[in-house]
């Protein structure tokens, strides 16, 4: 049996991506029951303002979600942060 992958939340070309206040894109796995967006174990994507992104970081710190991908959003363009190099 092949399990289909379903992404909840915003599509990659969602209108939220192009709104003036959007600064972040996050993809995350829901770790606890009670989420309004997805069930535990499901993955979701959201385009967020700075305030909403800070709330997502708090949820991650509390173990409610695990952020798997993050990108900055600048005028609708996704900019992936560069990984820090270790010397």
C-alpha positions as CSV (number, residue, x, y, z in Angstrom):
1,X,0.0,0.0,0.0
2,X,1.4,3.4,-1.0
3,X,0.6,6.3,1.3
4,X,-0.1,9.6,-0.4
5,X,1.7,12.6,0.9
6,X,-0.7,15.5,1.7
7,X,0.4,18.9,2.6
8,X,-2.1,20.9,4.7
9,X,-2.2,24.7,4.8
10,X,-1.1,27.1,2.0
11,X,-0.2,26.0,-1.5
12,X,3.2,27.2,-2.7
13,X,1.5,29.8,-4.9
14,X,-1.1,30.8,-2.4
15,X,-2.2,34.5,-2.3
16,X,-0.9,34.7,1.3
17,X,2.7,34.4,-0.1
18,X,2.3,37.7,-2.0
19,X,0.6,39.8,0.7
20,X,2.6,42.8,2.0
21,X,3.0,41.5,5.6
22,X,4.2,38.1,4.7
23,X,7.8,37.6,5.8
24,X,8.2,33.8,6.4
25,X,7.3,30.4,4.9
26,X,7.4,27.5,7.3
27,X,6.7,23.8,6.8
28,X,6.1,21.8,9.9
29,X,5.0,18.5,11.4
30,X,2.2,18.6,14.0
31,X,3.4,16.8,17.1
32,X,0.4,17.2,19.4
33,X,-3.4,16.8,19.1
34,X,-5.5,19.9,19.1
35,X,-4.2,21.8,16.1
36,X,-6.8,23.5,14.0
37,X,-4.8,23.1,10.9
38,X,-3.7,19.5,10.7
39,X,-3.8,16.3,12.7
40,X,-0.9,14.9,14.7
41,X,1.7,13.5,12.3
42,X,0.6,15.6,9.3
43,X,2.7,18.2,7.6
44,X,1.6,21.8,6.9
45,X,2.9,24.9,5.1
46,X,2.0,28.4,6.1
47,X,3.1,31.9,4.9
48,X,3.4,34.1,8.0
49,X,3.9,37.6,9.2
50,X,6.7,38.3,11.6
51,X,4.3,38.0,14.6
52,X,2.8,34.8,13.4
53,X,6.3,33.4,12.8
54,X,7.2,34.2,16.4
55,X,4.1,32.3,17.6
56,X,5.2,29.3,15.4
57,X,8.7,29.4,17.0
58,X,7.0,29.3,20.5
59,X,4.9,26.3,19.4
60,X,8.1,24.6,18.3
61,X,9.8,25.4,21.6
62,X,6.8,23.9,23.4
63,X,7.0,20.7,21.4
64,X,3.6,21.3,19.6
65,X,5.2,21.4,16.1
66,X,8.5,20.6,14.5
67,X,9.6,23.1,11.8
68,X,11.1,21.1,8.9
69,X,11.7,24.0,6.5
70,X,11.9,27.7,6.7
71,X,12.4,30.4,4.1
72,X,12.2,34.2,4.1
73,X,9.7,35.8,1.8
74,X,10.7,39.0,0.0
75,X,8.1,40.3,-2.5
76,X,6.8,36.8,-3.0
77,X,10.2,35.3,-3.6
78,X,11.4,32.5,-1.2
79,X,14.9,32.9,0.1
80,X,16.4,29.9,1.9
81,X,18.8,30.9,4.7
82,X,22.3,29.6,4.0
83,X,23.6,27.0,6.4
84,X,26.4,28.1,8.7
85,X,29.7,26.6,7.9
86,X,31.8,25.0,10.6
87,X,35.5,25.6,10.5
